[in-house]
Structures are given as C-alpha cells and as structure tokens.
C-alpha cells in the first residue's frame, strides 16, 4: 500500500477542512506536535508532509483570506534555521491557486500578537507570515528525508494587534473557549470592536481555506497534489 501524505494542523476546524482521500491528518499544538507526528508516521508511513491551516500576517498589505505557499520556513526557536520546502510541490499548488503568494514563513512558539512585534519580525527576518506548526513539520521532514510544503491562509493582518479576548478564547488543544472570551470582555469591554474584526477576519480566512482545499482536491486529486509533483 502506498504511504499517505500526512497533513498537520493546529486547530480542529483546520483539520476538518484538510480531510480527504490520500491524507492522514494530525491536529496538535506545538508542544506535542513532534511526538504526535512521529507516532502517526510510525503507524501509517508517509511519503510527504503538509503544514496546513492559518497564519498571522507579518508583511504589510497581506490581508485575511490570502493564501501563502512557503518557499522557506524559518525555525525561529533555532536561531531562524531555514528549511526549504519542496519546490516542485509548491509549484504544483501555485499552479492551481495562482493568487497564492510564495513567501518566507516564520515558525514561532506563540502567536505574534502586537502590530509592533509583527513589524519587527518582518523587518528583521523578511518573513511575510508566521504560524506555530510549520517549523516542526519542517524539522521532522528533514530528519526523515521527506519532502514537505506549507500551505497557509492569512487570518490576521500585520497592521492590527490581537485583542486579549482573542487569545483568551483559545484552549490548549486549539478549540474555542467561549467563557474565556466572555471573561476577558467583562474585564475590558472596550476591546469588543477589535474582537469583532478578528471574528470577521477569521470567517474570511476559513472561507478561503475551504475554497482552496476544494480547488486542490478537484484539480490535483488525492494527496494535496503530491502525485502531480511526482512525490
């Protein structure tokens, strides 16, 4: 039996969108992701890895709903060690999603919250977006000699800071904590307009993610385009 493509996400809604023929989905937070991914590979085998989901914008002008395909993943916890994604695989994905940006992606251990921190990361490292899973996917791929690609959708723009309630609403497993949001709003009601903008941006990103996943499945078949890329 041909080994599957393993698709890694950080949140349950991303995992739901990622599902499809020819893939095994691993949904985990970055503190357990490496071990969970290794376990999935031991059970199923793997012929390639995909980092899939949302990413925070770092480059000015990159808007929610924008697809990005990483050309390089910068492992920020390891002094920005750079991992090059599989060029042929990224080319195949960009061919069916011509509006996707080919950019450098920063892998981080925590959300980049403030507009100032986003600007600093863009200015110092040149990464257009950031997420918390891609650098771990890249590490594991390199350790096993596997191709990888990171396909992400921008969920928040570089120009805006995230309100505290947005972070209070995230449980450790990536699911939504409504009570956490309400407690944060009760403590600081003035953040409500910013939180509503976050919700609008997230809805736009989710819609773009579903649409892009449907395009990839329709145009490239099973396995996130791995067969078309010769993987």
N, C-alpha and C positions, 0 to 999 in steps of 0.2 A: 504494500500500500504506500502511495506517495505521501510523505510527511506534509502536514498542513503549514500554512502561513499563520504565525501567531501574532495577533493584534493586541496591543497594550493600550489600555485606557486608565484614566484616574477616577472617573465618575460613572455611576451606574447608567445615566442617560446616554453617555458616550458609548458604553458597552452595548446598550440596546441597539443603537444605530449601527454599530460596527458589525453586528452579527451577519452571517451569510455563509453560503456554500464555500468550502475550501479554507475556512479560517477557524481557529480556536481563539477565543477572546479571554484575556487575562485583565481583570479590573482590580487594581490595588493601589494603595497610597505608597508614596516613595520610600517609606521606612520598611515596608515588607516586600516591595515590588521585585527586587532582585531574586529573593528566595522563592517567591511565588512564580516568577517567570522560569526560573531554573526547574522548579517542580513540574510545571506544565510541559517544558521541553523534554524532561525525563519520561513523562507519561506518553506524550504524543509524537515526539520528534519535532523537527522544524526545519524548513528549508529557507526561511527568511523571517524577519521581524518587522512589524509596522508599529510606529508610535502614532496613535490616532486620538483626536479629541480637540479641546480648545487650547488657546494660547493667549497670553496677555500681550498687548501691543507695546512695543518699545520705541519704534521709529515713528516720528510724527507723520500723520496722514494715513497710517494703516488703520482702517476702520473695522468695526464689528461686522462679522459676516464674510470677511476676506479670507479666502483660502491661501495658505502658505505651504510650500514644499521645501523642506530644509535641504540646502546644499551642504551645510556643515553644522554639526551640533557641538556647541561649546560646553564642556563639562565644568561649570563654574566651581563646584566644590573641589575640583582637582586642578586648580590654577588655570582654568579655561582651556584644558587639554581639548584639542579639536578632533572630532571624528567625522570623516567624510561619508555622506550617505551614498547609496548605490546610484551611480549616475544614470545608468540605463533604466532603472526602475523609476527614478524621479522623472526622467524624460517621458516615459510612458504615461505617468499620471498627469503631467503638464500638458501632454498632447490632447487628452480628453477634457481637461479643465484649463483652457488657455488663459483664463483670467487669474489663475493662481500665480503667486509670486514665488520666485526662487530666492531664498534669503538664508542668512545665518540665523540659527536659533540658539538661545541660551538656556541650558538646563540648570534649574535652580532648586533649592531645597524648600523654599517657602514662596508664597505669592509676592510679586513685586507690587507693592501697594500704592505708593505715592507717585505722583507725576514727576517729582524730583528724582526719585530713585530710578524710575523708568528712563528718564533722560540721561542719567549718569551711565546706566548700563549700555544704552545705545551709543553714547558718545565715546565711552572707553573701550567697548568691545565690538561695536558695529553690528550687534545682533538686533534684528528687527522685531523679534518676538521672543517670549520666554514661556516655558512650561516646566512641570516638575517630574516628568517621566522620561522624556526623550534621551537625556544623558545616560540614564540607567539602561534603557534599551540599547543604546549605542555601545556601552561597556560590555554588556552580555553578548551582543552580536560580535564584537571584536574578539572576545575571549573564546568564542566557539567557531570563529571563521565564517560567520553567516552574513549575508547582505542585509541591510536594513534601510528603511526610509521613514521619514517623519512627515505626516500629512496632518495639518492642524488648521483650525478656524479661529480667527481672532475674536475674542469675546469682550475685551475692554480696550479702549484706545489709549495711546500713550499720554494724551493731553489731560486725562482725568485721573484723579485719585479715587481709590475704592473707599466707600464709607465703612465704618466699623461694623455696621449691621450686616454687610455682605459677607464678611469673614465670620461673624458670629453665627451665620446661618449654615455653615459647613461643618458637618460632623467629621470625625476622624476617618470614617470609611467613604467620604465623599458625598454622602447623601445630605438632604436638606434638613436643617433643624429650625422649624418654624418658631418654636418657643424661644430659641436663641435670638432670632431676628426681632421678635416682639420685645424681648427684654432689652435689647440694645436700643430699639426705638423708644421705649419708655424712658430710658436713661437720657436719650438725646433725640427728641422729636425733630430737630432741625435737619437731621440727615435724611429725612423722608424723600425730598426731591431727588437727591443723589441716588438713593436706593431704587427709586422708580426708574431712573435712567439705566441703572445696572440691569434691572429686570427687562427693560426694552432691548438693551444690547444683547443680553443672554438669549432672548427669544429670537432675535435676528440671527445670532450665531448658530443656534440649534436648527433653525430652518435651513440655513446654508449648508450645515453639516449633513442633514438628511438628503438634501438635493444632490450634493456632491457624491455622497455614498451611492445614491441611486444611479447617477451617471457612470460611476466607476463599475458598478455591478452590470449595468446594461451594456456598456461599451467594451469592457475588458473581461467580463465573466468572473468566475470564482477566483479567489485568492488575491484581491486587491491589485490586479494587473501583473502579478508575479510571472504568470505564464507568458504574457506578451513581452515581458522583459527578459525572458529566457532563464528564469530562475526555477 
